[in-house]
Amino acid sequence: MVILNLGGEGEDPEAVDINRLTPGETRRPVPSFIRSGWLIQGDFLALPIRSSVIDEVRGHMVPLLLSSGHDRLIAQEAFRVLRPGGRIRLSPTLPARTVLPALAAAGFVAVRLDGGTATGVKP
């Protein structure tokens, strides 16, 4: 199972953590394959990952790292990189009234708020 942890810092040793670049920082090249425990630098709105290769996308406080309105773009990118049947789990810092519709608009099904975490499945 390949887990992509947006904004991760090693919380899950089985996940691939991806963190945003800070202004002025140069992105390191991303290899053609990814492994659990790796850290990748990149843009959450344009993930440096092939389509349909991730089983689960997780994100904690991700919308806090971005300006308002990016929840839709994050949902679209997560949908792109997930395999069919893949899941998204975002602990939103923005109101659920914006995150849940963003997941549904991106194409996720079974969208719901589960204990404060917005979840959905790629059909």
C-alpha positions, -999 to 999 in steps of 0.1 A, spaced: 0 0 0 14 34 -10 4 63 13 11 99 3 11 122 34 7 158 24 27 180 47 41 150 65 70 149 89 74 111 95 42 105 115 37 73 95 68 54 86 49 36 59 40 69 41 58 90 15 58 125 29 56 154 6 63 190 17 60 223 0 90 242 -11 98 273 8 103 305 -13 137 305 -30 143 267 -24 152 245 -54 132 213 -59 153 181 -58 146 158 -87 119 132 -80 128 96 -89 107 76 -113 95 54 -84 87 62 -48 92 43 -15 77 45 19 96 67 43 108 90 16 105 128 17 96 146 -15 95 183 -21 68 196 -43 36 216 -48 4 202 -34 -14 217 -63 8 200 -89 21 168 -73 53 155 -88 38 120 -90 24 99 -118 -13 94 -121 -31 65 -105 -2 51 -84 -12 60 -48 -35 40 -25 -42 67 1 -37 104 3 -36 118 38 -33 154 49 -33 170 83 -37 208 84 -30 210 47 -55 238 40 -38 258 67 -6 258 46 -24 272 16 -46 302 11 -84 298 10 -98 283 -21 -71 257 -27 -91 229 -12 -106 222 -47 -72 221 -63 -58 197 -36 -88 174 -41 -83 174 -79 -46 165 -75 -53 138 -50 -79 123 -73 -54 123 -101 -26 104 -82 -50 79 -65 -56 45 -80 -93 35 -85 -106 25 -50 -80 48 -34 -90 69 -4 -84 105 7 -83 115 43 -80 152 51 -81 167 85 -95 200 74 -87 233 90 -111 250 67 -148 245 73 -162 211 62 -188 231 42 -159 239 17 -138 208 19 -166 182 14 -180 198 -17 -144 201 -31 -140 164 -27 -173 156 -44 -166 181 -72 -132 163 -78 -151 130 -84 -148 113 -50 -177 92 -38 -188 83 -3 -177 118 8 -183 124 45 -169 139 77 -156 111 100 -145 123 134 -133 156 120 -116 141 90 -130 146 55 -129 113 36 -137 101 1 -131 72 -23 -120 74 -60 -144 52 -79 
